[in-house]
Amino acid sequence: MMKKLLWLAGLLGLFYGHAWWTLSEQRAQRWIEQHELAVLEQKEGVCKDFTFDTEVSVRAVHAKGEWQLDGGRDHVCSYIKSSNAFVRVLKPQLSTQTEVLSFERSGFPWMSATAKVQQTTTFTLVNGLSMTEQGEATYVLRRGLGGMQIAGLTLRSEGNFPR
């Protein structure tokens, strides 16, 4: 009986340890950076990073004006597929830096986390011209069988893109 209890305690410890590790601040930061670059580069399968019940709210201000995007997974995925012509045509070098401002796990046992981050994305063209976008985002991340997914995203950003 004692052996079974020790095995159960060990398995429970492994489960909690995996949950803690999967939703650690450093792993979440790396995952967010990889996700953002995949979106900008329109890599295949980026829509799998969003849960089916995702809610997204994006506001961006640039020299050409302000644009916004609000909706769920289907709306966001359609937008990603139809946008970023700039990236497809000019093929700039992309760099994304993410700084975690706050991070909090929640759910039993740490099934989700909320990460508030400051992001800076730089697009450098072949001729050396670079454009930068800075913003703050709040990601609600969920841990699932396939890894992390975005359950919610609120983003506010500004950029110096020319007219």
C-alpha positions in Angstrom: 0.0 0.0 0.0 2.9 2.4 0.9 4.5 1.7 -2.5 1.3 2.7 -4.3 1.0 5.9 -2.3 4.7 6.8 -3.1 4.0 6.1 -6.8 0.9 8.2 -6.7 2.8 11.1 -5.0 5.6 10.8 -7.5 3.2 10.9 -10.5 1.3 13.9 -8.9 4.7 15.6 -8.4 5.6 15.0 -12.0 2.3 16.3 -13.2 2.6 19.5 -11.1 6.3 19.9 -12.2 5.4 19.6 -15.8 2.5 22.1 -15.4 4.9 24.6 -13.7 7.6 24.1 -16.3 5.2 24.3 -19.3 3.8 27.6 -18.1 7.0 29.1 -16.8 7.7 32.8 -17.6 10.7 32.1 -19.7 9.0 29.4 -21.8 6.0 31.6 -22.3 8.2 34.5 -23.4 10.1 32.3 -26.0 6.8 30.9 -27.2 5.3 34.3 -27.7 8.3 35.5 -29.6 8.2 32.5 -31.9 4.5 32.9 -32.4 4.8 36.6 -33.4 7.6 35.8 -35.9 5.5 32.9 -37.3 2.5 35.3 -37.8 4.7 38.0 -39.5 6.3 35.4 -41.7 2.9 33.7 -42.3 4.2 30.3 -41.5 1.9 27.3 -42.0 -0.1 26.2 -39.0 0.1 29.5 -37.1 -3.7 29.4 -36.6 -3.2 26.3 -34.4 -1.7 28.6 -31.8 -5.2 30.0 -31.1 -7.9 28.2 -29.1 -11.2 27.7 -30.8 -12.8 30.2 -28.3 -10.0 32.8 -28.7 -10.9 36.5 -28.3 -8.5 39.0 -29.9 -8.5 42.8 -29.8 -5.7 44.6 -31.7 -5.2 48.4 -32.1 -2.3 49.7 -34.1 -1.4 53.3 -34.9 1.0 54.1 -37.8 1.7 57.1 -40.1 -1.0 55.8 -42.4 -3.6 55.9 -39.6 -5.1 53.5 -37.1 -6.4 50.0 -37.7 -8.1 47.5 -35.5 -9.0 43.9 -35.4 -11.5 42.3 -33.1 -12.8 38.8 -33.3 -12.4 35.1 -32.7 -10.1 32.5 -34.2 -11.7 32.4 -37.7 -11.6 36.1 -38.0 -8.0 36.4 -36.9 -6.8 33.5 -39.0 -8.5 35.0 -42.1 -6.8 38.3 -41.4 -3.3 36.7 -40.9 -3.7 34.9 -44.2 -4.7 38.0 -46.2 -2.3 40.5 -44.5 1.4 41.1 -44.3 1.9 41.6 -48.1 4.7 43.9 -47.0 6.6 40.9 -45.5 5.8 38.6 -48.5 7.0 41.1 -51.1 9.9 42.8 -49.5 11.2 39.9 -47.4 12.7 42.0 -44.6 14.9 40.7 -41.8 12.6 40.4 -38.8 13.5 40.8 -35.2 11.1 40.6 -32.2 12.1 41.4 -28.7 9.7 40.6 -25.8 10.0 41.8 -22.3 7.6 40.3 -19.7 6.1 43.0 -17.5 4.0 40.6 -15.4 3.2 36.9 -15.4 0.7 35.0 -13.4 -0.3 31.3 -13.6 -3.9 30.3 -12.8 -6.2 27.3 -13.0 -5.8 24.0 -11.4 -3.0 22.9 -11.7 -1.7 25.9 -13.7 -3.7 25.3 -16.8 -3.4 28.9 -17.9 -1.3 32.0 -17.5 -1.7 35.7 -18.2 1.4 37.4 -19.6 1.6 41.2 -20.0 4.5 41.9 -22.3 6.2 44.8 -24.1 7.1 43.9 -27.7 9.4 45.6 -30.2 9.4 44.3 -33.7 12.0 45.6 -36.2 11.7 45.2 -40.0 15.1 45.7 -41.8 14.9 46.0 -45.6 17.7 45.0 -48.0 18.6 48.7 -48.4 19.2 49.1 -44.7 15.9 51.0 -44.0 14.4 49.8 -40.8 10.9 50.3 -39.4 9.9 49.6 -35.8 6.6 48.7 -34.1 6.3 48.9 -30.3 3.4 47.8 -28.2 2.1 46.2 -25.1 0.1 43.0 -25.2 -1.7 40.8 -22.8 -1.8 37.1 -23.7 -4.0 34.6 -22.0 -2.2 31.3 -22.6 -3.7 27.9 -22.1 -1.9 24.6 -21.6 -3.3 21.8 -23.7 -2.3 18.4 -25.0 -0.6 20.0 -28.0 1.3 22.6 -26.0 0.5 26.3 -25.4 -2.3 28.1 -27.2 -3.6 31.7 -27.1 -7.1 32.0 -25.4 -7.1 35.8 -25.4 -5.0 38.6 -26.8 -5.2 42.3 -26.3 -2.6 44.4 -28.2 -2.0 48.1 -28.5 1.0 49.3 -30.7 2.5 52.2 -32.6 4.9 52.1 -35.5 7.0 54.4 -37.6 6.0 52.9 -41.0 6.2 55.5 -43.8 3.2 56.8 -45.7 
